[in-house]
Amino acid sequence: MTTSRMKQRGSVLIKNDKKIIHKKPIDLAPSKILAKFAEEIALNSNGAIVDVACGYGRNAACIASFGVPVLCVDIDNDALEYIKSSISLSLEKPNYFNQLTTMQLDLINDPWPFEDESLGAIINVHFFHCRLIGFFLKSLKIGGYLFIETIGSHGGNYLDLPPHGFIKAQLRDAFDIRFLKEKKVGPLQSNSATVKLLAIKQKAY
Ligand SMILES: C[S@@+](CC[C@H](N)C(=O)[O-])C[C@H]1O[C@@H](n2cnc3c(N)ncnc32)[C@H](O)[C@@H]1O
């Protein structure tokens, strides 16, 4: 094996011959709700599928398990290298990661790289930022799928969650909301909400 290649053994990543040990094992079990919709998203998306803030690729791999490629976008190079190393491992042991490609991007500060009406599906799990919603809505093709699952409500998470009704209001004019579970969380005055949502774009945004 060349020094630039990486090996992954459970939660241990070997990068350029240096061992990186993750504090917690990397959990590759996908979001339970995403898993319910994964086959529909994979089979009906009429363009590129992008996992926005993909982490270690657990949700992208779930979609890819239905035989479609997924582009994994994240700021964290270690997470992207993990996905890439899994791709190389797939030569020895076939797995769904061989359908994944990666793009490093700062979703808060970098320009949004996708053109309007260019994507078949966007998956966004446990990293929602209000700045992103307009990009999501514009970049999807008509018929494109949007899956959003915010982080849960524990601790101070309400500070990073969207206002109650915000995502639904953004989608109202152009999307068919197929599934929505929204729950107010945090202190009474916070108005923050957790959201789990699947929607399909019906018309240009
Ligand atoms: C809680 S993890 C969720 C990862 C994945 N979606 C999942 O469900 O397993 C949040 C992810 O957001 C990424 N992230 C945080 N800030 C980011 C930024 N500014 N641009 C892109 N990704 C970012 C982190 O690197 C991390 O992978």
The ligand as an SDF file (V2000), in Angstrom:
LIG
                    3D

 27 29  0  0  0  0  0  0  0  0999 V2000
  -23.5780   16.1080   13.2170 C   0  0  0  0  0  0  0  0  0  0  0  0
  -22.6080   15.8940   11.7780 S   0  0  0  0  0  0  0  0  0  0  0  0
  -23.8000   15.1300   10.6900 C   0  0  0  0  0  0  0  0  0  0  0  0
  -23.1440   14.3630    9.6160 C   0  0  0  0  0  0  0  0  0  0  0  0
  -24.0900   13.5480    8.7240 C   0  0  0  0  0  0  0  0  0  0  0  0
  -25.0370   14.3530    8.0230 N   0  0  0  0  0  0  0  0  0  0  0  0
  -24.7900   12.4870    9.5210 C   0  0  0  0  0  0  0  0  0  0  0  0
  -25.9950   12.5630    9.6910 O   0  0  0  0  0  0  0  0  0  0  0  0
  -24.0970   11.5620    9.9510 O   0  0  0  0  0  0  0  0  0  0  0  0
  -22.4810   17.5530   11.1400 C   0  0  0  0  0  0  0  0  0  0  0  0
  -21.5920   17.6370    9.9240 C   0  0  0  0  0  0  0  0  0  0  0  0
  -21.6060   18.9850    9.4760 O   0  0  0  0  0  0  0  0  0  0  0  0
  -20.3160   19.2940    9.0180 C   0  0  0  0  0  0  0  0  0  0  0  0
  -20.1270   20.7550    9.0150 N   0  0  0  0  0  0  0  0  0  0  0  0
  -20.0660   21.5840   10.0770 C   0  0  0  0  0  0  0  0  0  0  0  0
  -19.8540   22.8560    9.6790 N   0  0  0  0  0  0  0  0  0  0  0  0
  -19.7810   22.8100    8.3170 C   0  0  0  0  0  0  0  0  0  0  0  0
  -19.5710   23.8000    7.3240 C   0  0  0  0  0  0  0  0  0  0  0  0
  -19.4140   25.0860    7.6290 N   0  0  0  0  0  0  0  0  0  0  0  0
  -19.5480   23.4130    6.0370 N   0  0  0  0  0  0  0  0  0  0  0  0
  -19.7170   22.1050    5.7040 C   0  0  0  0  0  0  0  0  0  0  0  0
  -19.9210   21.1290    6.5970 N   0  0  0  0  0  0  0  0  0  0  0  0
  -19.9500   21.4720    7.8980 C   0  0  0  0  0  0  0  0  0  0  0  0
  -19.3900   18.5980    9.9900 C   0  0  0  0  0  0  0  0  0  0  0  0
  -18.1060   18.4500    9.4600 O   0  0  0  0  0  0  0  0  0  0  0  0
  -20.1360   17.2990   10.2120 C   0  0  0  0  0  0  0  0  0  0  0  0
  -19.7150   16.3140    9.3090 O   0  0  0  0  0  0  0  0  0  0  0  0
  1  2  1  0
  2  3  1  0
  2 10  1  0
  3  4  1  0
  4  5  1  0
  5  6  1  0
  5  7  1  0
  7  8  2  0
  7  9  1  0
 10 11  1  0
 11 12  1  0
 11 26  1  0
 12 13  1  0
 13 14  1  0
 13 24  1  0
 14 15  1  0
 14 23  1  0
 15 16  2  0
 16 17  1  0
 17 18  1  0
 17 23  2  0
 18 19  1  0
 18 20  2  0
 20 21  1  0
 21 22  2  0
 22 23  1  0
 24 25  1  0
 24 26  1  0
 26 27  1  0
M  CHG  2   2   1   9  -1
M  END
$$$$
